Amino acid sequence: MIYITKNTTNDICLTLKETNINASPYYIFEFIKQYTTLPLPEDSIYFYSTDSSLYTNRYNRFTLIDNDTTGSTTGGINVPLNLKSGQYKYNIYTSDTISLDPNDFLNLMESGRMIVDGIDTQVVDERYL
């Protein structure tokens, strides 16, 4: 499980190398908001963060910055995100390039739950009303 605190810098530590066969992969995160009243396909948020682990054979470390003011609600490459509080499903894929296009993803490495804790200060998205 990944736990994210809103409006802070969050370190995510995982063990992805043990199931990976690529020599130097890029890990792409997909976050899917759960328990909304109207789940839409475009609710997937694709995100890439550089693996900053000093010991990638043992663990992988990624940084996710959540910021209600400057964060992206659609994802991006090494950018702050603006995630809504609540539960998400996450998938982590490998890719040969830093690409957020699902057609470029090679393997699904891990799936699980992510919790985003905190209070949302953003306006409610009209799609969920």
C-alpha positions as YAML, in Angstrom:
chain: A
units: angstrom
residues:
- id: 1
  name: MET
  ca: [0.00, 0.00, 0.00]
- id: 2
  name: ILE
  ca: [1.14, 3.52, -0.79]
- id: 3
  name: TYR
  ca: [0.21, 6.31, 1.61]
- id: 4
  name: ILE
  ca: [0.30, 9.93, 0.38]
- id: 5
  name: THR
  ca: [-0.13, 13.02, 2.56]
- id: 6
  name: LYS
  ca: [-1.61, 16.01, 0.74]
- id: 7
  name: ASN
  ca: [0.47, 19.17, 0.26]
- id: 8
  name: THR
  ca: [3.76, 17.49, 1.17]
- id: 9
  name: THR
  ca: [6.69, 15.72, -0.44]
- id: 10
  name: ASN
  ca: [6.12, 11.96, -0.22]
- id: 11
  name: ASP
  ca: [8.74, 9.25, -0.70]
- id: 12
  name: ILE
  ca: [7.45, 5.97, -2.13]
- id: 13
  name: CYS
  ca: [9.69, 2.95, -1.52]
- id: 14
  name: LEU
  ca: [8.95, -0.28, -3.38]
- id: 15
  name: THR
  ca: [10.77, -3.45, -4.44]
- id: 16
  name: LEU
  ca: [10.26, -3.52, -8.21]
- id: 17
  name: LYS
  ca: [13.67, -4.75, -9.36]
- id: 18
  name: GLU
  ca: [13.10, -8.28, -8.06]
- id: 19
  name: THR
  ca: [10.44, -8.98, -10.71]
- id: 20
  name: ASN
  ca: [11.89, -6.89, -13.53]
- id: 21
  name: ILE
  ca: [13.88, -8.34, -16.44]
- id: 22
  name: ASN
  ca: [14.77, -5.03, -18.14]
- id: 23
  name: ALA
  ca: [18.31, -3.78, -17.49]
- id: 24
  name: SER
  ca: [17.41, -0.11, -16.99]
- id: 25
  name: PRO
  ca: [13.64, 0.37, -17.07]
- id: 26
  name: TYR
  ca: [11.54, 3.43, -16.52]
- id: 27
  name: TYR
  ca: [8.71, 2.92, -14.05]
- id: 28
  name: ILE
  ca: [5.39, 4.56, -14.92]
- id: 29
  name: PHE
  ca: [2.69, 4.94, -12.27]
- id: 30
  name: GLU
  ca: [-1.03, 4.83, -13.02]
- id: 31
  name: PHE
  ca: [-3.41, 6.12, -10.33]
- id: 32
  name: ILE
  ca: [-7.14, 5.38, -10.66]
- id: 33
  name: LYS
  ca: [-9.52, 7.13, -8.24]
- id: 34
  name: GLN
  ca: [-11.85, 4.65, -6.55]
- id: 35
  name: TYR
  ca: [-15.35, 5.06, -5.15]
- id: 36
  name: THR
  ca: [-16.44, 8.01, -7.24]
- id: 37
  name: THR
  ca: [-20.04, 8.36, -8.28]
- id: 38
  name: LEU
  ca: [-19.14, 8.43, -11.95]
- id: 39
  name: PRO
  ca: [-15.87, 6.65, -12.82]
- id: 40
  name: LEU
  ca: [-14.63, 7.79, -16.21]
- id: 41
  name: PRO
  ca: [-11.80, 6.30, -18.33]
- id: 42
  name: GLU
  ca: [-9.93, 9.62, -18.27]
- id: 43
  name: ASP
  ca: [-9.69, 9.35, -14.48]
- id: 44
  name: SER
  ca: [-6.38, 7.49, -14.87]
- id: 45
  name: ILE
  ca: [-3.47, 9.69, -13.87]
- id: 46
  name: TYR
  ca: [-0.12, 8.67, -15.37]
- id: 47
  name: PHE
  ca: [2.98, 9.78, -13.51]
- id: 48
  name: TYR
  ca: [6.72, 9.32, -13.88]
- id: 49
  name: SER
  ca: [9.29, 10.07, -11.17]
- id: 50
  name: THR
  ca: [13.00, 9.32, -11.32]
- id: 51
  name: ASP
  ca: [14.11, 6.33, -9.25]
- id: 52
  name: SER
  ca: [16.35, 7.98, -6.62]
- id: 53
  name: SER
  ca: [17.39, 4.82, -4.79]
- id: 54
  name: LEU
  ca: [21.11, 4.40, -4.18]
- id: 55
  name: TYR
  ca: [20.61, 0.62, -4.06]
- id: 56
  name: THR
  ca: [18.23, -0.23, -6.91]
- id: 57
  name: ASN
  ca: [19.00, -3.95, -6.54]
- id: 58
  name: ARG
  ca: [17.38, -3.79, -3.08]
- id: 59
  name: TYR
  ca: [14.61, -1.20, -3.41]
- id: 60
  name: ASN
  ca: [13.25, 1.61, -5.59]
- id: 61
  name: ARG
  ca: [12.52, 5.11, -4.28]
- id: 62
  name: PHE
  ca: [10.30, 7.67, -5.96]
- id: 63
  name: THR
  ca: [9.23, 11.15, -4.91]
- id: 64
  name: LEU
  ca: [5.65, 12.35, -5.31]
- id: 65
  name: ILE
  ca: [4.94, 15.97, -4.43]
- id: 66
  name: ASP
  ca: [1.30, 16.78, -3.79]
- id: 67
  name: ASN
  ca: [0.39, 20.46, -4.09]
- id: 68
  name: ASP
  ca: [-3.17, 21.82, -4.23]
- id: 69
  name: THR
  ca: [-1.99, 25.08, -5.81]
- id: 70
  name: THR
  ca: [0.53, 24.14, -8.51]
- id: 71
  name: GLY
  ca: [-0.02, 20.39, -8.91]
- id: 72
  name: SER
  ca: [-1.31, 18.68, -12.03]
- id: 73
  name: THR
  ca: [-4.63, 16.84, -11.88]
- id: 74
  name: THR
  ca: [-3.84, 14.87, -15.04]
- id: 75
  name: GLY
  ca: [-0.31, 13.59, -14.31]
- id: 76
  name: GLY
  ca: [3.06, 14.26, -15.87]
- id: 77
  name: ILE
  ca: [6.78, 13.64, -15.82]
- id: 78
  name: ASN
  ca: [8.59, 14.72, -12.62]
- id: 79
  name: VAL
  ca: [5.85, 17.27, -11.78]
- id: 80
  name: PRO
  ca: [3.88, 17.94, -8.60]
- id: 81
  name: LEU
  ca: [0.43, 16.37, -8.57]
- id: 82
  name: ASN
  ca: [-2.86, 17.58, -7.14]
- id: 83
  name: LEU
  ca: [-4.57, 14.37, -6.01]
- id: 84
  name: LYS
  ca: [-8.01, 14.27, -4.44]
- id: 85
  name: SER
  ca: [-8.20, 12.76, -0.96]
- id: 86
  name: GLY
  ca: [-9.43, 9.19, -0.88]
- id: 87
  name: GLN
  ca: [-8.61, 5.74, -2.21]
- id: 88
  name: TYR
  ca: [-6.91, 4.89, -5.47]
- id: 89
  name: LYS
  ca: [-5.88, 1.75, -7.27]
- id: 90
  name: TYR
  ca: [-2.31, 1.98, -8.51]
- id: 91
  name: ASN
  ca: [-0.52, 0.10, -11.27]
- id: 92
  name: ILE
  ca: [3.19, 0.35, -12.00]
- id: 93
  name: TYR
  ca: [4.42, -0.44, -15.50]
- id: 94
  name: THR
  ca: [7.86, -0.63, -17.09]
- id: 95
  name: SER
  ca: [8.77, 1.18, -20.27]
- id: 96
  name: ASP
  ca: [11.88, 1.54, -22.44]
- id: 97
  name: THR
  ca: [11.28, 5.30, -22.67]
- id: 98
  name: ILE
  ca: [9.90, 8.01, -20.43]
- id: 99
  name: SER
  ca: [6.46, 7.99, -21.96]
- id: 100
  name: LEU
  ca: [3.02, 8.34, -20.40]
- id: 101
  name: ASP
  ca: [1.36, 6.69, -23.39]
- id: 102
  name: PRO
  ca: [-0.12, 3.31, -22.31]
- id: 103
  name: ASN
  ca: [0.81, 1.91, -25.75]
- id: 104
  name: ASP
  ca: [4.49, 2.23, -24.74]
- id: 105
  name: PHE
  ca: [4.14, 0.25, -21.50]
- id: 106
  name: LEU
  ca: [5.84, -3.15, -21.49]
- id: 107
  name: ASN
  ca: [4.97, -5.01, -18.29]
- id: 108
  name: LEU
  ca: [2.70, -4.56, -15.31]
- id: 109
  name: MET
  ca: [5.07, -4.79, -12.35]
- id: 110
  name: GLU
  ca: [2.80, -4.17, -9.37]
- id: 111
  name: SER
  ca: [-0.78, -3.30, -8.46]
- id: 112
  name: GLY
  ca: [-2.25, -2.23, -5.17]
- id: 113
  name: ARG
  ca: [-4.09, 0.41, -3.15]
- id: 114
  name: MET
  ca: [-3.06, 3.97, -2.47]
- id: 115
  name: ILE
  ca: [-4.53, 6.26, 0.17]
- id: 116
  name: VAL
  ca: [-4.35, 10.04, -0.18]
- id: 117
  name: ASP
  ca: [-4.91, 11.60, 3.22]
- id: 118
  name: GLY
  ca: [-5.84, 15.19, 3.88]
- id: 119
  name: ILE
  ca: [-8.48, 17.75, 3.11]
- id: 120
  name: ASP
  ca: [-9.16, 18.84, -0.45]
- id: 121
  name: THR
  ca: [-9.19, 22.59, -0.95]
- id: 122
  name: GLN
  ca: [-10.16, 22.39, -4.63]
- id: 123
  name: VAL
  ca: [-13.63, 22.90, -6.07]
- id: 124
  name: VAL
  ca: [-15.64, 19.71, -6.63]
- id: 125
  name: ASP
  ca: [-15.38, 18.42, -10.21]
- id: 126
  name: GLU
  ca: [-18.83, 18.73, -11.82]
- id: 127
  name: ARG
  ca: [-18.49, 15.25, -13.39]
- id: 128
  name: TYR
  ca: [-18.98, 13.77, -9.90]
- id: 129
  name: LEU
  ca: [-22.18, 15.66, -9.03]
...
